[in-house]
Amino acid sequence: MKSFFFIFILIFQVKAEDLEFSGRFYSDYFQKMEGNGDILTLLNEMWLTSDYKNGPYGRGHVTLINQFSERATDSQSSSNQIHLREAYWFIGKENWSLKYGKIIHRWGKSEIYNPLDLWIGQDLSYIVMDNERQFRAAPTLFVFNWTKNHHTKRCTSYKIYSRRGKKIKKCKEYKIDTSLSPFNFQLVGSIDSPINNLALSNIERDGYTFNFQESNPNTKTPEFGTRLYYMGDSFSIGILAFKGFHHQPYFQVESISGKTITLSDKIIKKTTFGLDYEHAFSNSIFRFDLAYNLSESKDYDISQVNTHIDAVMTFEFKIGQNWRFLFFPNFKYFPKYDKQKIIESQSDPINYATQETNRIHFNETEAQITRVASALRYENEESDFKFQLISLYNVTMKDYMINSEFSFSPTDFVDLTLGSVYLKGPKGTFFNLIQDLSSFYIKSTLWF
Amino acid sequence: MINGIKIKIIFLFFYCNLLYGNDTNPDLLFSKNIRSGKVRSLHAKEVHLTSTLKSGKAKTKIYELWRKTEINSNYSKTLSVFKSPKKIKGQGVLMIERGESSEGNDVKMYLPAYKKIRRIERSMQSGSFMGTAFYYSDLLTPEVKNYKHQFIKKDKCKIETKKNCYIVKSIPKNKKIRERKGYHSFLTWINEESFVSDYFEGYDQNGKKIKTLEFKNYEKQSDGKWVGKFIKAIDLKNKRWAVFEIKKYETEVDINDSLFSERTLKNP
């Protein structure tokens, strides 16, 4: 209902002749690596987009998605659903702008994993879905942005001496083309983020069957956030504060009946202070994202959502003209992490199962977690071919994921991709839990 | 006696300089060349960027461009937002010229698929612009002081052959500038009358010609500045070409500085 309300607001404000329509069609086919080569997933998506443009500060945008999927985990399931990906209105003038609607808004600099992506949920129901397709928008009342270009003085010492022999320091009025941009948000509380039930729902693990009950959790409480941002010559820095919710829901074990565990999704409060930094060097780029998450677990007894620090560094190197290598160390530290508490909670099976499920699922299995990710990319816009190799290794838990992709663009509007994803790890780790999803895949995208 | 000769030589030097000096002063020529094309503001509603791929096919990208030149300087800010092909729709490039800044020009790219803004490393500014034969640096204004300029000769223009051109050789003063520009030296054919660029040749460290740029279809604006509507880049190393062509444009438009920010880059 909310979705249609947003569309109505947008349509109401535009003239038909100013609208532009486009779309795309995705078709993904995943086949299991092991076993008898069963089809794992068949996923088709049709995106329909309408854009409205009125000068540099007038924009309207709507994207609707029709998603049809067939999944063959342990039990065959298919679904056909329509959802509103994004619908927003952007207005502004010179130094200010306002954006409202259902918006995908990202904070932070790092790819693959970013602890400062606080406003977006992600659909992790499908393994190796494109980053872009995973994002889920947040219904946003407004995003206010204020931009200011300002002057500053830069002093340079010249080897010029005055008649009295004093060194003259010359200052130049220098315009730093920067934006000092506080963003203020207010969010109407509803989290659009399908839970990552891929690994747990309707499947059997160690003799237990996990049943997942979708509960469409609503927060009914607004979220707030602000980010102060400075863009310098070759660096940019942002500090931010956020009070809201984890946009990736946690699991709540509802009941344990014999060997059947029933789960639902649970939204947890979150307060975060963050810092992001980016510096461009001659041949490389450094990025740093740091989130300091305060304890908000009063209403939900899982120790891993206690106060913790989550930091990602990115070192991006250019190799030749067309290759890029990215290296991402990620550190998580839970100062109040109490493993004993989890063990002791065995007397309360539901609490214990909840904690264990989330612990493994969110890779929060120790007081300190170190993960490293890397990406090697061949990106050459003049070529019809693309390649990327991504790996993610949890140094603490020793589980890993390797994903390779090879893409070919026969025309301007078609992409074909062949790829594989391999998941492995010791028992009790996340990638071990989902290692049966190791697969080969073919993806195709058509733009129209 | 010696003092008298010295004075005569100095007088002769200044006299010659008055007669010919300004004409062939390479720094002045280069500066005039830069200023000739610096309209205060430009909004190109449709720019076509056509290029050949390795496969031999030609592809056209269409984009919208806003450019503003700062008052009292020649530095510009340029925002380009791609409209076609659909695959790259919404992709934006923000180029901010910083002139004398040690860090050089700033280039940022918005990738709608990631909804993130990416900086381009300094060395990538001498890399291909959107996969074409143009370097980013070909589309940015060089800072006069960053190069050692040398007047070569006055000759017929290469493109507008009915006109005469000054040929100026420019050599980057240090490694950083060379890295950003992508050429170890370059020659610019500067139109004698309008001071606009007519032709350009870029050379590598071995003195081998690696790139040529052909400038055509200039239109004079009310403020006396020129808008070049056509540039053809020929990459001699990879044997491919690209054409930058402004189809629709307007000048003297009111563009606020804040347009050249992440805010508008993110909302193409």
HADDOCK unambig.tbl for C-alpha pairs under 7 A between the chains (distance, minus, plus):
assign (segid A and resid 94 and name CA) (segid B and resid 256 and name CA) 5.91 0.50 0.50
assign (segid A and resid 94 and name CA) (segid B and resid 258 and name CA) 5.81 0.50 0.50
assign (segid A and resid 94 and name CA) (segid B and resid 259 and name CA) 6.94 0.50 0.50
assign (segid A and resid 95 and name CA) (segid B and resid 258 and name CA) 5.98 0.50 0.50
assign (segid A and resid 106 and name CA) (segid B and resid 115 and name CA) 6.75 0.50 0.50
assign (segid A and resid 131 and name CA) (segid B and resid 114 and name CA) 6.85 0.50 0.50
assign (segid A and resid 132 and name CA) (segid B and resid 113 and name CA) 5.10 0.50 0.50
assign (segid A and resid 132 and name CA) (segid B and resid 114 and name CA) 5.88 0.50 0.50
assign (segid A and resid 147 and name CA) (segid B and resid 258 and name CA) 6.25 0.50 0.50
assign (segid A and resid 148 and name CA) (segid B and resid 258 and name CA) 6.55 0.50 0.50
assign (segid A and resid 149 and name CA) (segid B and resid 257 and name CA) 6.89 0.50 0.50
assign (segid A and resid 149 and name CA) (segid B and resid 258 and name CA) 6.48 0.50 0.50
assign (segid A and resid 179 and name CA) (segid B and resid 261 and name CA) 6.38 0.50 0.50
assign (segid A and resid 233 and name CA) (segid B and resid 103 and name CA) 6.50 0.50 0.50
assign (segid A and resid 233 and name CA) (segid B and resid 106 and name CA) 6.75 0.50 0.50
assign (segid A and resid 234 and name CA) (segid B and resid 103 and name CA) 6.43 0.50 0.50
assign (segid A and resid 234 and name CA) (segid B and resid 106 and name CA) 6.70 0.50 0.50
assign (segid A and resid 280 and name CA) (segid B and resid 119 and name CA) 6.61 0.50 0.50
assign (segid A and resid 280 and name CA) (segid B and resid 121 and name CA) 5.48 0.50 0.50
assign (segid A and resid 281 and name CA) (segid B and resid 121 and name CA) 5.85 0.50 0.50
assign (segid A and resid 281 and name CA) (segid B and resid 122 and name CA) 6.51 0.50 0.50
assign (segid A and resid 282 and name CA) (segid B and resid 121 and name CA) 5.45 0.50 0.50
assign (segid A and resid 282 and name CA) (segid B and resid 122 and name CA) 4.69 0.50 0.50
assign (segid A and resid 282 and name CA) (segid B and resid 123 and name CA) 5.27 0.50 0.50
assign (segid A and resid 283 and name CA) (segid B and resid 121 and name CA) 5.80 0.50 0.50
assign (segid A and resid 283 and name CA) (segid B and resid 122 and name CA) 6.86 0.50 0.50
assign (segid A and resid 283 and name CA) (segid B and resid 123 and name CA) 5.85 0.50 0.50
assign (segid A and resid 284 and name CA) (segid B and resid 121 and name CA) 6.23 0.50 0.50
assign (segid A and resid 285 and name CA) (segid B and resid 121 and name CA) 6.79 0.50 0.50
assign (segid A and resid 321 and name CA) (segid B and resid 127 and name CA) 6.99 0.50 0.50
assign (segid A and resid 380 and name CA) (segid B and resid 131 and name CA) 6.63 0.50 0.50
assign (segid A and resid 381 and name CA) (segid B and resid 130 and name CA) 6.45 0.50 0.50
assign (segid A and resid 381 and name CA) (segid B and resid 131 and name CA) 4.34 0.50 0.50
assign (segid A and resid 382 and name CA) (segid B and resid 53 and name CA) 5.21 0.50 0.50
assign (segid A and resid 382 and name CA) (segid B and resid 54 and name CA) 6.75 0.50 0.50
assign (segid A and resid 382 and name CA) (segid B and resid 131 and name CA) 4.74 0.50 0.50
assign (segid A and resid 382 and name CA) (segid B and resid 132 and name CA) 6.70 0.50 0.50
assign (segid A and resid 383 and name CA) (segid B and resid 53 and name CA) 6.66 0.50 0.50
assign (segid A and resid 383 and name CA) (segid B and resid 54 and name CA) 6.67 0.50 0.50
assign (segid A and resid 412 and name CA) (segid B and resid 85 and name CA) 6.53 0.50 0.50
assign (segid A and resid 413 and name CA) (segid B and resid 87 and name CA) 6.32 0.50 0.50
assign (segid A and resid 447 and name CA) (segid B and resid 86 and name CA) 6.30 0.50 0.50
assign (segid A and resid 447 and name CA) (segid B and resid 87 and name CA) 6.38 0.50 0.50
assign (segid A and resid 448 and name CA) (segid B and resid 86 and name CA) 6.99 0.50 0.50
